[in-house]
Amino acid sequence: MPATGTSTRPQAVSALREIARALSSAWDLDTTLDLIARKTTEVMHVDSCTIYLLDPDGEYLRLRASTGLAKRALGRATLRVGEGMTGYAVAVNEPIYAIDAQHNPHFKMVDEAEEGVFQSLLAVPLVLDDRPIGAMNVQTVQPHAFTGDEIEVLSLIGDLAAGALVKAQLYDQQRQQIEEMRALAQVSEVVTSPQYLDDMLDVVTSMAAQTMGAAVCSIFLLDESGTKLELRSAKRTTSPYRHRPPLALGQGVIGRVAQTGESVYIRDVREAPEYLSRELARAEGLASLLAVPLSVRDRVIGVLNCYTAVPRTFTAEQQAFFATLANQTALAIENARLVTNTAVIREMHHRIKNNLQTVAMLMQMQIPDAERLDTAQVLRANIHRIHSIAAVHEVLSERGFRLVEVKEVLERIARMTAEMMTAPGQQVEIRVFGDSFALPSRAATALALVVNELVQNALEHGLAGGQNGRIMVSLGRSPDELIVLVRDDGVGLPQNWERGLGLEIVETLVRDDLNGRIQFHRLKQGTEISVRIPREDMTPQ
């Protein structure tokens, strides 16, 4: 791009040093985003700096920080890669600017951002190791011709920001992992305290991998039938490790250990004919294997495995340690199963009771309108609500009694709704995209019911009469809130619109169970409903 004006390199170098010093003190993602936006606005003498981060699916850029745009757009406003000047900068992987931005062919006004006051815009991609992670732009109220030096400075800030943001994302992930680990007892306590089984197994494999200097340690347990071994825990330090399908008793090396109750050592599984997954081991960089049975009173219940990244002979001390760990782990598993069975019954009773109360409350709300409601329609709606609650419990049953991944639950509800609630011949795309975040089970159940009601409402009213269209469920976050948007491209809200029973249910759940707020927005085509939940209220106790 052409450069105009005099060189500003001394000021540019000073600005970059200032930003670099500031970033060195930032750790978490929200703080880093805010710091980059504020410092860039200050050093570049612009009226606004805005940062977008790429969603995990790699298709949308989500607004995460800004010094000039409306705060309510944070976490909810999105641009497709290639859409708008900012999205276009990511698509072509180079800066783009315009003195009169709103007349640029690539410009797109961001919903609720209130950026109509700005005239000029400069956008640059955020790239790390040739991988786009987002974009940032600066805007001015007065028309401004960005110089070559200014473009270069923002590009260099973008390079600094990309590294800092990835570091901050990793920090947040590690902090979340630490918070999860704090909920578990220390290894010495795990084998004697009533921990849930999967939590205990994860601690054992993690400790074994570190102590043995292994690339991967894993535990396979026999299923209830006693005929198949299922992978229950795998911790890796240096090598990837894909999920293994169940093994029949006696199948392969691990199956033989479970069948015979005898340990097996293989110096290099990549070359051992008896090892079934040689190609996979080569791909994952696995070499030596030490497999030891988990036995309780001469009864094998599983196998503890240790893989190394390079061929290695285990010392007698290491083998003795691994065998002792296997014996203690087997006893701990039996203890945990006994304790967990009782705890699970209590926990499931509590949760099922809460959810039955929720279903009863929803039905209670329908009683005043019972005479004018269609019975079949009421039954279908309640069946679908129960299916939504079941989706939460299904994820809990697969992941254990930790936080519930909301995106996974909503994807299941979307698939179920598309299959069960669309009219014959109706083509409706129901898609869930955006950030993945976890909630406690009660909040996850409430949110699942809310989204279920909103999606059904969009089908029944926005896409009424079998109209084809799209329903998009967007998940985002701002520094203070978790944000869920449900948007359809149907007929939109009528002028004399009044809330029906379904939306009364939604408002009750958002207010009472999520301590959140809900807003309705008319679009040029369709309707958008936003649900905002305070993040601090969703922190597990």
C-alpha positions as CSV (number, residue, x, y, z in Angstrom):
1,M,0.0,0.0,0.0
2,P,1.3,3.5,-0.7
3,A,3.0,5.4,2.1
4,T,2.3,9.1,2.7
5,G,3.6,11.7,5.0
6,T,6.9,11.8,6.9
7,S,8.5,8.8,8.7
8,T,7.3,8.1,12.1
9,R,9.7,5.3,12.9
10,P,11.2,6.7,16.1
11,Q,7.7,7.1,17.5
12,A,6.8,3.6,16.2
13,V,9.7,2.0,17.9
14,S,8.8,3.7,21.1
15,A,5.2,2.7,20.8
16,L,6.1,-1.0,20.2
17,R,8.4,-1.0,23.2
18,E,5.7,0.4,25.4
19,I,3.2,-2.2,24.2
20,A,5.7,-5.0,24.6
21,R,6.4,-3.9,28.2
22,A,2.7,-3.8,29.0
23,L,2.1,-7.2,27.5
24,S,4.8,-8.8,29.6
25,S,2.7,-8.1,32.7
26,A,-0.5,-9.5,31.3
27,W,-1.5,-13.2,31.8
28,D,-5.2,-14.0,31.3
29,L,-7.0,-13.6,28.0
30,D,-9.5,-10.9,29.0
31,T,-6.8,-8.7,30.6
32,T,-4.5,-9.1,27.6
33,L,-7.3,-8.3,25.1
34,D,-8.2,-5.1,27.0
35,L,-4.6,-4.1,27.4
36,I,-3.8,-4.5,23.7
37,A,-6.9,-2.5,22.7
38,R,-6.2,0.4,25.1
39,K,-2.4,0.6,24.4
40,T,-2.9,0.5,20.6
41,T,-5.5,3.3,20.8
42,E,-3.1,5.3,22.9
43,V,0.1,4.9,20.9
44,M,-1.5,5.1,17.4
45,H,-3.6,8.2,18.4
46,V,-6.8,6.7,17.0
47,D,-10.4,6.8,18.3
48,S,-11.0,3.1,18.4
49,C,-9.1,-0.2,18.5
50,T,-11.0,-3.5,18.1
51,I,-9.9,-7.1,18.4
52,Y,-11.6,-10.1,16.9
53,L,-10.6,-13.7,17.7
54,L,-11.3,-16.7,15.5
55,D,-13.9,-19.1,16.8
56,P,-12.8,-22.8,17.3
57,D,-14.5,-23.8,14.0
58,G,-12.3,-21.3,12.1
59,E,-15.3,-19.8,10.2
60,Y,-16.3,-16.8,12.3
61,L,-14.4,-13.9,13.9
62,R,-15.9,-12.9,17.2
63,L,-15.6,-9.4,18.7
64,R,-13.7,-9.7,22.0
65,A,-12.3,-6.3,22.9
66,S,-12.8,-2.7,21.8
67,T,-12.1,0.9,23.0
68,G,-14.6,2.6,20.7
69,L,-17.4,0.2,19.9
70,A,-20.5,-0.4,22.1
71,K,-19.7,-2.7,25.0
72,R,-22.9,-4.8,24.5
73,A,-21.5,-6.1,21.1
74,L,-18.5,-7.8,22.9
75,G,-18.8,-11.5,22.7
76,R,-21.9,-11.5,20.5
77,A,-20.9,-9.7,17.3
78,T,-19.4,-11.9,14.6
79,L,-18.0,-11.6,11.1
80,R,-17.3,-14.5,8.7
81,V,-13.8,-14.8,7.5
82,G,-13.8,-12.7,4.4
83,E,-16.7,-10.6,5.6
84,G,-16.2,-6.9,6.2
85,M,-12.9,-5.2,5.9
86,T,-11.6,-7.0,9.1
87,G,-12.7,-10.4,7.8
88,Y,-11.2,-9.6,4.4
89,A,-7.9,-8.8,6.0
90,V,-7.9,-12.3,7.5
91,A,-8.9,-14.0,4.3
92,V,-6.2,-12.4,2.2
93,N,-3.7,-12.3,5.1
94,E,-2.7,-8.7,4.6
95,P,-3.6,-5.2,5.9
96,I,-6.5,-3.3,4.4
97,Y,-7.5,0.3,4.9
98,A,-9.9,3.0,3.6
99,I,-10.2,6.7,4.3
100,D,-14.0,6.5,3.7
101,A,-14.5,3.0,5.1
102,Q,-18.3,2.8,5.0
103,H,-18.1,3.2,1.2
104,N,-15.4,0.5,0.8
105,P,-16.9,-2.5,-1.0
106,H,-15.7,-4.8,1.7
107,F,-17.1,-2.8,4.6
108,K,-19.9,-4.4,6.8
109,M,-21.5,-2.6,9.7
110,V,-21.3,-4.7,12.8
111,D,-24.5,-5.3,14.6
112,E,-25.0,-3.2,17.8
113,A,-21.4,-1.9,17.6
114,E,-22.5,1.7,16.9
115,E,-19.5,2.3,14.6
116,G,-21.4,4.7,12.3
117,V,-19.5,7.7,13.8
118,F,-16.1,6.4,12.4
119,Q,-14.8,7.4,9.0
120,S,-11.5,5.7,8.4
121,L,-10.4,2.1,9.2
122,L,-7.2,0.1,9.1
123,A,-7.4,-3.7,9.7
124,V,-4.6,-6.3,10.0
125,P,-4.8,-10.1,10.5
126,L,-3.4,-11.7,13.7
127,V,-1.3,-14.6,12.6
128,L,1.0,-17.0,14.6
129,D,3.1,-19.6,12.8
130,D,1.2,-19.0,9.6
131,R,-2.1,-19.8,11.4
132,P,-4.7,-17.0,11.6
133,I,-6.0,-16.5,15.2
134,G,-8.0,-13.3,14.6
135,A,-7.8,-9.7,13.5
136,M,-7.6,-6.2,14.8
137,N,-8.6,-2.8,13.4
138,V,-8.2,0.8,14.3
139,Q,-10.7,3.5,13.4
140,T,-10.9,7.3,13.4
141,V,-13.8,9.7,13.6
142,Q,-12.2,12.2,11.2
143,P,-11.1,11.1,7.7
144,H,-7.5,9.8,7.9
145,A,-5.1,8.6,5.3
146,F,-3.1,5.8,7.0
147,T,0.6,6.1,6.2
148,G,2.9,3.2,5.3
149,D,4.6,3.6,8.7
150,E,1.2,3.4,10.5
151,I,0.3,0.3,8.6
152,E,3.6,-1.3,9.5
153,V,3.3,-0.3,13.1
154,L,-0.2,-1.9,13.4
155,S,1.1,-5.0,11.6
156,L,3.9,-5.2,14.1
157,I,1.5,-4.7,17.0
158,G,-0.6,-7.5,15.5
159,D,2.5,-9.8,15.5
160,L,3.1,-8.9,19.2
161,A,-0.6,-9.3,20.0
162,A,-0.9,-12.7,18.4
163,G,1.9,-14.2,20.5
164,A,0.5,-12.6,23.7
165,L,-3.0,-13.8,23.0
166,V,-2.0,-17.4,22.3
167,K,0.0,-17.2,25.6
168,A,-3.0,-15.9,27.4
169,Q,-5.3,-18.6,25.9
170,L,-2.8,-21.2,27.1
171,Y,-2.7,-19.6,30.5
172,D,-6.5,-19.7,30.7
173,Q,-6.6,-23.3,29.7
174,Q,-3.9,-24.2,32.3
175,R,-5.7,-22.2,34.9
176,Q,-8.9,-24.1,34.2
177,Q,-7.0,-27.4,34.4
178,I,-5.5,-26.3,37.7
179,E,-8.9,-25.4,39.1
180,E,-10.2,-28.8,38.0
181,M,-7.2,-30.5,39.6
182,R,-7.8,-28.6,42.9
183,A,-11.1,-30.4,43.1
184,L,-9.3,-33.7,43.3
185,A,-7.4,-35.0,46.3
186,Q,-3.6,-35.5,46.2
187,V,-2.5,-38.9,44.8
188,S,-1.9,-40.3,48.3
189,E,-5.5,-39.4,49.2
190,V,-7.1,-40.6,46.1
191,V,-6.5,-44.3,46.8
192,T,-8.1,-44.0,50.2
193,S,-10.8,-41.4,49.7
194,P,-14.2,-41.7,48.0
195,Q,-13.3,-40.1,44.7
196,Y,-15.3,-40.8,41.5
197,L,-13.6,-43.5,39.6
198,D,-12.6,-41.6,36.4
199,D,-11.1,-38.8,38.5
200,M,-9.0,-41.3,40.4
201,L,-7.8,-43.1,37.2
202,D,-6.7,-39.8,35.7
203,V,-4.6,-38.9,38.7
204,V,-3.0,-42.4,38.7
205,T,-2.1,-42.3,35.0
206,S,-0.8,-38.7,35.3
207,M,1.4,-39.7,38.3
208,A,2.6,-42.9,36.6
209,A,3.6,-41.0,33.4
210,Q,5.6,-38.5,35.3
211,T,7.3,-41.0,37.7
212,M,8.2,-43.5,34.9
213,G,9.3,-40.8,32.5
214,A,6.8,-42.2,30.0
215,A,5.3,-40.7,26.8
216,V,1.9,-42.2,27.7
217,C,0.3,-44.1,30.5
218,S,-3.1,-45.6,30.1
219,I,-5.6,-47.8,32.0
220,F,-8.0,-50.3,30.3
221,L,-10.8,-51.8,32.5
222,L,-13.0,-54.8,31.8
223,D,-16.6,-53.9,31.1
224,E,-19.6,-55.2,33.1
225,S,-19.8,-58.3,30.9
226,G,-16.1,-59.1,31.6
227,T,-15.5,-59.7,27.9
228,K,-14.2,-56.4,26.7
229,L,-11.5,-54.0,27.8
230,E,-12.4,-50.3,27.5
231,L,-9.9,-47.3,27.6
232,R,-10.8,-45.4,30.8
233,S,-7.8,-43.0,31.2
234,A,-4.7,-41.9,29.2
235,K,-2.2,-39.3,30.2
236,R,0.5,-38.2,27.7
237,T,3.6,-36.2,28.3
238,T,5.4,-36.2,24.9
239,S,3.4,-38.2,22.4
240,P,-0.2,-38.0,21.0
241,Y,-2.5,-40.8,21.9
242,R,-5.7,-41.4,20.1
243,H,-8.7,-43.0,21.6
244,R,-8.5,-46.8,21.3
245,P,-11.6,-48.9,20.6
246,P,-12.6,-51.6,23.0
247,L,-10.5,-54.8,23.0
248,A,-11.9,-58.3,23.4
249,L,-10.5,-60.3,26.3
250,G,-7.4,-62.0,24.9
251,Q,-7.1,-59.7,21.9
252,G,-3.7,-58.2,21.3
253,V,-1.0,-57.7,23.9
254,I,-3.2,-55.8,26.4
255,G,-6.1,-58.3,26.0
256,R,-3.6,-61.2,26.6
257,V,-2.4,-59.5,29.8
258,A,-6.0,-59.2,31.1
259,Q,-6.7,-62.9,30.1
260,T,-3.5,-64.4,31.6
261,G,-2.9,-62.1,34.5
262,E,0.8,-61.9,33.6
263,S,2.8,-58.7,32.8
264,V,4.3,-58.1,29.4
265,Y,7.3,-56.1,28.3
266,I,7.9,-55.3,24.6
267,R,11.0,-53.3,23.7
268,D,9.5,-51.8,20.5
269,V,5.8,-52.2,19.7
270,R,6.4,-50.7,16.2
271,E,8.2,-53.9,15.2
272,A,6.4,-56.5,17.4
273,P,4.1,-58.8,15.3
274,E,1.8,-59.5,18.3
275,Y,1.1,-55.8,18.8
276,L,-2.0,-55.0,16.8
277,S,-1.6,-51.2,16.3
278,R,1.9,-51.0,15.0
279,E,1.1,-48.3,12.4
280,L,-0.7,-46.2,14.9
281,A,2.2,-46.5,17.3
282,R,4.6,-45.3,14.6
283,A,2.4,-42.4,13.9
284,E,2.2,-41.5,17.6
285,G,5.9,-42.0,18.3
286,L,5.4,-44.9,20.8
287,A,8.2,-47.5,21.3
288,S,8.5,-49.6,24.5
289,L,5.5,-51.0,26.4
290,L,5.2,-52.3,29.9
291,A,1.7,-53.7,30.5
292,V,0.8,-54.9,34.1
293,P,-2.5,-56.5,35.1
294,L,-4.8,-54.8,37.7
295,S,-5.8,-57.6,40.0
296,V,-7.9,-57.9,43.0
297,R,-7.9,-61.3,44.9
298,D,-6.6,-63.2,41.8
299,R,-9.3,-61.5,39.6
300,V,-8.1,-59.3,36.8
301,I,-10.2,-56.1,36.4
302,G,-8.0,-54.3,33.9
303,V,-4.5,-53.4,32.6
304,L,-2.1,-50.5,33.5
305,N,0.2,-49.6,30.5
306,C,3.3,-47.5,30.2
307,Y,4.7,-46.4,26.8
308,T,8.0,-44.7,26.1
309,A,8.9,-42.5,23.1
310,V,12.2,-44.4,22.4
311,P,13.1,-48.0,23.0
312,R,14.0,-48.6,26.6
313,T,14.7,-51.3,29.1
314,F,12.9,-50.8,32.4
315,T,15.0,-51.3,35.5
316,A,14.0,-53.9,38.1
317,E,13.1,-51.0,40.5
318,Q,10.9,-49.4,37.8
319,Q,9.1,-52.7,37.2
320,A,8.6,-53.2,40.9
321,F,7.2,-49.7,41.3
322,F,4.8,-50.2,38.4
323,A,3.6,-53.5,39.7
324,T,3.0,-52.0,43.2
325,L,1.2,-49.0,41.7
326,A,-1.0,-51.5,39.7
327,N,-1.9,-53.4,42.8
328,Q,-2.8,-50.3,44.8
329,T,-4.8,-48.9,41.9
330,A,-6.8,-52.1,41.5
331,L,-7.7,-52.0,45.2
332,A,-8.5,-48.3,44.9
333,I,-10.8,-49.0,41.9
334,E,-12.7,-51.6,43.9
335,N,-13.1,-49.1,46.8
336,A,-14.1,-46.3,44.5
337,R,-16.7,-48.4,42.8
338,L,-18.3,-49.3,46.1
339,V,-18.3,-45.7,47.4
340,T,-19.2,-44.2,44.0
341,N,-22.2,-46.4,43.5
342,T,-23.7,-45.0,46.7
343,A,-22.6,-41.4,45.8
344,V,-23.9,-41.7,42.3
345,I,-27.3,-42.9,43.5
346,R,-27.5,-39.9,45.8
347,E,-26.3,-37.4,43.2
348,M,-28.6,-38.7,40.5
349,H,-31.5,-38.7,42.9
350,H,-30.8,-35.1,43.7
351,R,-30.5,-34.1,40.0
352,I,-33.4,-36.0,38.8
353,K,-35.6,-34.6,41.5
354,N,-34.5,-31.1,40.5
355,N,-35.2,-31.7,36.9
356,L,-38.6,-33.3,37.6
357,Q,-39.4,-30.2,39.6
358,T,-38.5,-28.1,36.6
359,V,-40.7,-30.2,34.3
360,A,-43.5,-29.9,36.8
361,M,-43.1,-26.2,36.9
362,L,-43.2,-25.9,33.1
363,M,-46.4,-28.0,33.0
364,Q,-47.9,-25.9,35.9
365,M,-47.3,-22.8,33.8
366,Q,-49.4,-24.4,31.0
367,I,-52.5,-25.1,33.2
368,P,-54.1,-21.6,33.0
369,D,-54.2,-21.9,29.1
370,A,-55.1,-25.6,29.1
371,E,-58.5,-25.2,27.5
372,R,-57.2,-23.4,24.4
373,L,-54.0,-25.4,24.0
374,D,-53.8,-28.3,21.5
375,T,-53.2,-31.5,23.6
376,A,-50.9,-33.1,21.0
377,Q,-48.8,-30.0,20.7
378,V,-48.5,-29.7,24.5
379,L,-47.3,-33.3,24.7
380,R,-44.8,-32.9,21.9
381,A,-43.4,-29.8,23.5
382,N,-43.0,-31.5,26.9
383,I,-41.5,-34.6,25.3
384,H,-38.9,-32.4,23.6
385,R,-38.2,-30.6,26.9
386,I,-37.5,-33.9,28.6
387,H,-35.2,-34.9,25.7
388,S,-33.3,-31.6,26.3
389,I,-32.8,-32.5,29.9
390,A,-31.8,-36.0,28.9
391,A,-29.1,-34.5,26.6
392,V,-27.5,-32.9,29.6
393,H,-27.6,-36.2,31.6
394,E,-26.2,-38.0,28.6
395,V,-23.1,-35.7,28.5
396,L,-22.8,-36.1,32.3
397,S,-22.9,-39.9,32.0
398,E,-20.1,-39.8,29.4
399,R,-17.9,-37.2,31.1
400,G,-18.5,-37.9,34.8
401,F,-19.9,-35.5,37.3
402,R,-17.9,-32.5,36.3
403,L,-19.0,-29.4,34.5
404,V,-21.1,-29.8,31.4
405,E,-19.8,-28.7,28.0
406,V,-22.7,-26.6,26.8
407,K,-21.8,-26.6,23.1
408,E,-21.9,-30.4,23.0
409,V,-25.4,-30.5,24.7
410,L,-26.8,-27.8,22.3
411,E,-25.4,-29.6,19.3
412,R,-27.3,-32.7,20.4
413,I,-30.5,-30.7,20.9
414,A,-30.1,-29.1,17.4
415,R,-29.8,-32.5,15.8
416,M,-32.8,-33.8,17.7
417,T,-34.9,-30.8,16.8
418,A,-34.0,-30.9,13.2
419,E,-35.1,-34.6,13.1
420,M,-38.3,-34.4,15.2
421,M,-39.7,-30.9,14.8
422,T,-39.4,-29.8,11.2
423,A,-42.3,-30.3,8.9
424,P,-42.2,-32.9,6.1
425,G,-40.1,-31.5,3.2
426,Q,-39.0,-28.5,5.2
427,Q,-35.3,-27.7,4.9
428,V,-34.0,-26.0,8.0
429,E,-30.3,-25.7,9.0
430,I,-29.9,-25.6,12.7
431,R,-26.3,-24.8,13.6
432,V,-24.4,-24.3,16.9
433,F,-21.1,-22.4,16.7
434,G,-18.7,-20.3,18.7
435,D,-16.9,-20.7,22.0
436,S,-17.1,-23.8,24.0
437,F,-17.7,-23.2,27.7
438,A,-18.7,-25.4,30.6
439,L,-21.5,-24.9,33.2
440,P,-22.6,-26.7,36.4
441,S,-25.2,-29.3,35.6
442,R,-28.2,-27.2,37.0
443,A,-27.3,-24.2,34.9
444,A,-26.6,-26.3,31.9
445,T,-30.0,-27.9,32.2
446,A,-31.7,-24.5,32.4
447,L,-29.8,-23.2,29.4
448,A,-30.5,-26.4,27.4
449,L,-34.3,-25.8,28.1
450,V,-34.0,-22.1,27.1
451,V,-32.3,-22.9,23.8
452,N,-34.7,-25.7,23.1
453,E,-37.7,-23.3,23.6
454,L,-36.1,-20.6,21.5
455,V,-35.3,-23.0,18.6
456,Q,-38.8,-24.4,18.7
457,N,-40.3,-20.9,18.8
458,A,-38.2,-20.0,15.7
459,L,-39.5,-23.1,13.9
460,E,-43.1,-22.6,14.9
461,H,-43.3,-18.8,14.3
462,G,-40.2,-17.5,12.4
463,L,-40.3,-20.3,9.9
464,A,-44.0,-21.1,10.1
465,G,-45.8,-23.0,7.4
466,G,-42.9,-25.2,6.5
467,Q,-40.8,-22.3,5.3
468,N,-37.1,-23.2,4.7
469,G,-34.4,-21.3,6.5
470,R,-31.6,-21.2,9.0
471,I,-31.5,-21.1,12.8
472,M,-28.1,-20.1,14.2
473,V,-27.1,-20.6,17.8
474,S,-24.0,-18.5,18.7
475,L,-22.0,-19.0,21.9
476,G,-19.6,-16.2,23.0
477,R,-18.2,-14.5,26.1
478,S,-17.4,-11.0,27.2
479,P,-15.2,-10.2,30.2
480,D,-18.3,-10.3,32.5
481,E,-20.9,-12.5,30.7
482,L,-21.5,-15.7,28.8
483,I,-23.6,-14.9,25.7
484,V,-26.0,-17.1,23.7
485,L,-27.7,-15.8,20.6
486,V,-30.5,-17.6,18.8
487,R,-31.1,-16.1,15.3
488,D,-33.4,-17.1,12.5
489,D,-33.9,-15.7,9.0
490,G,-37.7,-16.1,9.1
491,V,-40.6,-13.6,9.0
492,G,-39.5,-11.7,12.1
493,L,-41.4,-10.4,15.1
494,P,-44.9,-8.9,14.2
495,Q,-45.5,-5.3,15.3
496,N,-48.2,-6.3,17.8
497,W,-46.1,-9.1,19.1
498,E,-46.9,-10.5,22.6
499,R,-45.0,-13.1,24.6
500,G,-46.5,-16.6,24.5
501,L,-46.2,-19.3,27.1
502,G,-42.9,-20.7,25.6
503,L,-41.2,-17.3,25.9
504,E,-42.6,-16.9,29.4
505,I,-41.0,-20.2,30.3
506,V,-37.7,-18.9,28.8
507,E,-37.8,-15.7,30.7
508,T,-38.5,-17.6,34.0
509,L,-35.6,-19.9,33.4
510,V,-33.2,-17.1,32.5
511,R,-34.2,-14.9,35.4
512,D,-34.6,-17.5,38.2
513,D,-32.1,-20.3,37.2
514,L,-29.4,-18.4,35.4
515,N,-29.7,-15.0,37.0
516,G,-29.4,-13.6,33.5
517,R,-31.2,-11.3,31.2
518,I,-32.9,-11.8,27.8
519,Q,-33.4,-9.4,24.9
520,F,-35.4,-9.6,21.7
521,H,-34.2,-7.9,18.5
522,R,-35.9,-7.4,15.1
523,L,-33.6,-8.0,12.2
524,K,-34.0,-6.9,8.6
525,Q,-34.8,-10.6,8.0
526,G,-35.7,-12.7,11.0
527,T,-35.3,-12.4,14.7
528,E,-32.4,-12.6,17.2
529,I,-32.8,-13.4,20.9
530,S,-29.8,-12.8,23.2
531,V,-29.3,-14.5,26.6
532,R,-26.6,-13.0,28.8
533,I,-25.5,-14.9,31.9
534,P,-23.1,-13.4,34.5
535,R,-19.8,-15.4,34.4
536,E,-19.2,-15.1,38.1
537,D,-22.5,-16.8,38.9
538,M,-21.4,-19.8,36.8
539,T,-18.2,-20.5,38.7
540,P,-18.4,-23.9,40.4
541,Q,-18.4,-23.8,44.1
